[in-house]
């Protein structure tokens, strides 16, 4: 595997999940693969889970790990071609990327959407420059439009906790005070539409996602209908994608907060969220603390999704 930026890069999902579950049982069984190999993790944005889980996954594989927080202690980096660099950015990605690549074997990149320029965001300008100029395997640690390591961990978690062959999985928009990217929702949709699940998305009007990610999903504007009989509820906020509202918060209706009343009409559904989560905006305390909540095992599976991807990349070197 030389890049991991979307579900397309992982191959058959049943095979990937089986491999992940085998790795979970034997985390140190592939330690030899990473000997004298170095992972560089480049963060343009903050992280708790991705940083720790990916570093742990690399260490399980015997790798050395170096981390660059671009906005803390590094030169500010220009990302657009052709600009006159007379501002505060001292270095261009086109030089910085091959320099960074010279110190490592594999690169992970986190670079969120700007939410101001939809075309630039959806063209993945930063991530694609790493792929183009590094000459090294590159994986996304959440980019502008997708968060594939999260979606892979979500799929592993659903596989571990499903009690029917083909569960009903519902992605529900939930309110948040700040504008958030669509990446987690896009990515979850892209993975679930390829998984063996009945997948439904529910959100207020105006929060339609890019149809390139939701093709094959059922869109249900009536939240109660969507929740009926669900086996898994996956809550997430995202800002508007469509038209002039791109990147804007157009609704903060707390009627969309996931609470015990709405969970009561599900099939005793498990609750999922990628974290970090705003309690009593996205989900009430009692739901996230209930026995049905999977948020902690879901986060723990980030180590397993990252290790599966890194293992495949190491095997390709
Ligand atoms: N879910 C997730 O990616 O968490 P972090 O932003 O803390 O890495």
Boltz pocket constraint, residues with backbone or C-beta under 6 A from the ligand:
constraints:
  - pocket:
      binder: B
      contacts: [[A, 46], [A, 47], [A, 48], [A, 49], [A, 50], [A, 51], [A, 141], [A, 142], [A, 150], [A, 274], [A, 275], [A, 276]]
      max_distance: 6.0
